Amino acid sequence: MGELVIKEVLTRKDRREFIYLPEKVHKNEPDWLPPIYMDEWELYDKKKNKSYKYADALLLLAYRDGKPVGRIMGIINKRYNEINNEQHGRFCFMECYNDKEVFHALLSRIEEWVKQNGMVKIIGPLGFSDKDPQGFQIEGFEYPLFMTAPNNSKYMPELIEQEGYEKKVDLVDYLGKIPEEFPLVYERVLSRFEANKEYRIIEFGSKKEIKPYIIDVLELMNETFAEIYGFVPLNDKEKTDFAARYLPILDPNFVKVVEANGKLVGFAVGMPDISKGIKRANGKLFPFGIFKILQESKRSKKLLMMLGGVKKEYRGKGLDVLMGVKILQSGIKHNMDTLDSHLVLENNAKMRGEYERVGCKVVKKFRIYQKEL
């Protein structure tokens, strides 16, 4: 076995090897889901990704006999640490073959780096924020992979535990059939809101109709996600960039907002699962990949629940149920039959209870690890 060399990613060629290494690692895993490569180029570009303005990052590649065999990213999220009064480093976007030596070499180099920068603990896998894939999948490998979730091999959790890492928090993924009939309690909620003129649920027929609401939704997201582990609030420039980036891929049929006396107090966003389209396109949007993804968006039978939040003083009134039912009704209207919760923190009892109420079951589990330095 040849000498192992760890190298910092500095050039565009290095970055290309970093981005395309996972498809080599997973080439014998037929169900592996590639990322959208255009997004990957932007994610690792310090000029285009605004996260680098408030976070330090180190990208490393491992080589054996001149060939890349592993990668890792280290992050010190200064904004998050300051808000939460922490001194924690992170590792993320880690990939390697089933090779303990490579895994150890990459992780120990990041541990050393975060320690040199004054950190007392390392957490991961965790990216710039909770919007990046979080954790290593530890259960449910027999179920299909889906976008924005980790797609690691089964051996990764075993390798991380051998390095002395312990559980920080788990996230779960629920899967179930969209109910043909909603529980009676949901019907009561819908009837109550229909009679209550204080609240107005807004549904959309086009992206043009959504546009005036996007910045307000992102401001409410900042407010309502403040207590969610790993979340980093967006500043004004980031809100504008985020809106411009994600508006084109939003399906207006699965976006719902609620106003109380003319003020935005809740939002929920779902979308058709386009994972099969991304796989058919091999992660490449151009020249024809975008059409495969759009085609899958129109014919997908699975509804992914992505984001949602209700202003604190309006919680407990059923607004989340109202928006959730409206999204499910839109799914039924578009011939969808399956509901996927996306990632839910294990301690989010309220959200977990709602998925269980409509008959969904946990099919996947993802773990974020931690280690004292």
Steps between C-alpha positions, in 0.01 A plus 500: 500500500644835393583801714206707624523876434259764634480817290309825541260589218638822349461491122203455267641157405508404869141621539390290203655189657331585832158543333511187283664262749166375647383359165819291490459382861137400437536363145406147615192623688224509235258696721745781582360845422740760353483864608411776255851581389431864413405554866815317613724738303327794667507344848880468500572835331604765752402778260146370438404339832421778748543260794878547477452858622411377848664157502855371458536183298769246413457249216727195492555215256673171578713339227649153474732424210402837352126418493240674718358257758325727750386853576378713792404859576561670832296805604516751781168680484586821684150645469334190647761472777450863596120477504504178705805584715685187384853413391416213269659396173328285238583239241280426200477375139724210596547217252747214479529135414471248784851578621558570868841660436359753250202579724725557804753711309235737364304535823803544725633777272170689534498441878849647518396802292191587706696451823773736378225756442384488861213252472428258786262261324439369149154416362399330180414430236357852501549761228467877501139474620215253549413545130804290404479118535541412868635190669592154380210271416499217754172318423265438207747432218239279330283805424559733202740792541362849464642842426645726774563203731832324563582216260783334690605135485409266787857482630532873579321492841720208610816687399399819685417309819845336489643854515339561842198698379167478681144593414413870511148479353301285258268601219226275368321463168134398489337330204135412444201511271319830454170431676187487288304614804648735759466437875186655649707747702640642174153540355404698811805724462409575136138578594612730781726703274239527228273671753775720648551822304814596698710249306547464126683216332657600171557247223689571180450425133826641363854597600410860424242488780758358745767762430357782723494262799847346481701752704230510770503118512880499542476759779244281674728199445781686678266564791337156524813292435709678764469209745568227242838335539749605234294785355683819403284810432521661157598865471322733254738429210474124559120520502505666159748245363306210651175626347659540155653153517198303622203679341560329161473149654201565728174338393231756592246222557691389810568837664249626760507806724266624772427862587339627820344843465709558188833395659696188398502255794567160341645328195541145370690378194484159339617376162480196275792263557721551195771253610433261210538790255832603657619139473394475133682830434807373691494826697563713190243765408636570152450445217202265557502414871268784596226352279531161671469668840199709393337191352545316830357800688179466298460124536640440851264313732692598814451827688797629702424735790792744505449804726239646728462736790241687708561823691543420870192681628280318245614147580257249646211636295516240223661718231764234431226240456306734270798555269602133513154379400484754217836373365378140524180595316716651226695173488180299459387740226828431315462120531765459770466207738808508725608745770863544610570716805855590400724532811339557840699548822432206733392735782242684286207321665233725347604439139565130557153465653335651192676259262405206721140623515468456121658154511863574407784292645871570557695332220837674519716636778795739475751579775707810571806409709715693747842471663672702770843623390 
